[in-house]
Amino acid sequence: MQHYAKTLAKCHAPRAKLHSVPVAKSLSYHDLWNRSKFDGYRGIAVLRGAAARRLLDMQGPFARNAFTTVREKSMSNKKGFTLIELLIVVVIIGILAAIAIPKFANTKDKAYVAAMKSDLRNLATYEEQYAADQNGKYFSGTATNAAAVNGFTPSKDVTITATAVNGPPPSWTATASHALSAKTCDSGVTVAGVISCT
């Protein structure tokens, strides 16, 4: 037992304090274990390699019971999700996605329609300014973000087609489309003087 105490202290000099404590021959294994003052579950958790084999070679019931207890505790700490729990999470995420994605797409489409309506209102201002300078005549043309017509430039991805009506009285109509939307808007086509979208 004294030889074991010296060997144990040598293997665990940073953690054990047996090298500074005289060990009597009558010292029991349990007392030896308590005096070792290892970290973890009575030192088992810090034993590695040959030191662990030396401890188990003692064939002591206390060592084997302690080692078994540590293994059981380490195995019980390995927790995870069950298959049912993972499936429930996946189903919940799928339901939320099915609700959120259509609403998000609808919100984007509303933004595209708002951009087309805004461009048609701006076009009305340019048409009236042009008519004031051209004795009541309105201009025609197709305007995009890259190609302006008489100074009018629509929003990105919006195409405006203006058509002058000679009259009498002279007037104009216009249609607007968006590259990312299936809807179209018009001014004066569906209802005279009114912007409407379909």
N, C-alpha and C positions, 0 to 999 in steps of 0.2 A: 504494500500500500504506500509506503514511503517512496519507493522507486516510482510508482505511478504519479504521486503528487509532484515529484521533481520533473518528470516527463511532461505532465500536464502544464506545469508552470512555464517550462521552456517553450512549449508549442504556442502558448498564449501570453507571452511576456507583456505585450502592450495592455492586455485586459486583466490578467490574473495578478494576484498579489501574494501567491504562495511562496515565491522565492524569498520574501522577507519575513515569512512566518514559519517558525519551526513546526514540523509535523511529527506528532508522536506515532509510534507504531500501533498504538491502540485506537487511533483516530478512525472512526467509522467512515464508510463510503459516503453516507448522507452528509456527515460533517465536512468531509473533504469537498463534497460538491458545493455546500453552502459557503465554504471559505474561498472557493475559486472566484466567486463574484463575477461571473461572466455576464455579458449583455444578452438580451433575448430570453428565450425560455430556458433558463438555468444553463446557459452555455451551449446548448445543442445547436442553436441557430447560427453560432459563429464557428462551429467546428467544420473543418474542411479536410478532405483527403485523408492522409495518414493519421491525423489527430482524431478524426471521427472513427477510423477503424480501431485505433487503440482503445478508445472509450468503449466501443461495442465488444472488443475482445475481452473486457473485464467479465462479460457474461452476467453482469449484475442486473437484477430485475428492475432496480430503480432507473438505471441507464436506459434499458430497453423500453420501459414504460414512458419515460420522458421523451425518448426519441419518437415513439409512436404517437404520443400526444402532440408533439410539434408537427409531425406530418399530417395528422388529422386536422389541426388548426390551419395549417397552410393550405390544405385542400379545401377547407370550408370557406376560406377567404376568397377563393377564385369564383366570383359571382359573375353572372352574365344574363343576357336576355333570352327568354324562351322563344320558340318559334311562333307561338300564339301571340306573344307581346309584339314581336316584329311585324306580324301580319296585321295586327290591329293598327299599328302606327302607319303602315303603308296604306291601309284602307282610309284612314283619316286624312292623310296627305292627299290621296286621290280625290276624296270628296271636296276638300277645300280647293284643290286645283280646278275641279270641274265647275265650281261656283265662281271662282275668281277670274279665270281666263276669259270666259265670254263677256263678263262685265268690263274687263280691261280692254278687250277688243272693241266693245261698244263705246267706251270712253274715247278711244283713239279715233273712231269714226266720227264721233261728235266734234272732235277737234278739227278734223279735216273739213267737215261741213261748215263749221264756224269760219275757217280760213277762206273758203270759197265765197261765203256771204260777205265777209269783210272786203274781199277784193272786188266784188260786184258793186258795193257801195262806193269804194274808191274810184272805180271806173266811171260811175255816174258823175262824180266831181270833175274828172278829166273831160268827159264828154260835154258837159255844160260849159266848161272853160273854153273848149275848142269851138263850140257853137257860138259863143259870144264873140270870138275873134273871126269866125268865118261866116258871118251873116246867117246864123241859124242852122248851118250844115253840121252834121255829125260825122265822125270818122269811123272807118271799119278796119278790121285787122285781127290777127291772132297774136296775143301777147303771152310770153312765158317769162320765167325768172331770168332766163339768159338773153331773151330778145324782147325789148320794150317796144311799145307802139305809141307814138306821140308822147313820149315821156312816162307812159304808164307801165309799171313793172309789177306783176302779181307776186304772190308769195311763192315759196319753194314748192315744187311739184304741182303747182296749180297752172292750168291753161285756160285763158279767157279768150273767147271769140266774140268780137263785137261786130254788129251788122247795122249799118246806117239805113234808115227808111226815109226815102225822099218825101213821102207825104203827097198832098198836104194833110195835116201839118207834118213837117219833118220830125222824125223821132229816131230812136235806136233801140235795139235789143241785144242781149248778150247771154252767152251760156258759159258755165264754168265747170271744169272737171278736175279731179285730183288723181294723181298717179297711184295713190295708195288706197283709194276708195272707189267703190262701185257706184256711189251716188253722184248725181249731177245737180247743179243749181242753175237757175236762169233768172234773168231780169226782163220782164215785159214780154216773155214768150207765152208762158202759161196764163198769167193774168197781167194785164197792162199795168205798168208802174209798180209791180209788186215782185219781190224776190221770193221764189219758191224752190224747194228742193225735193227730189224724188229718188 
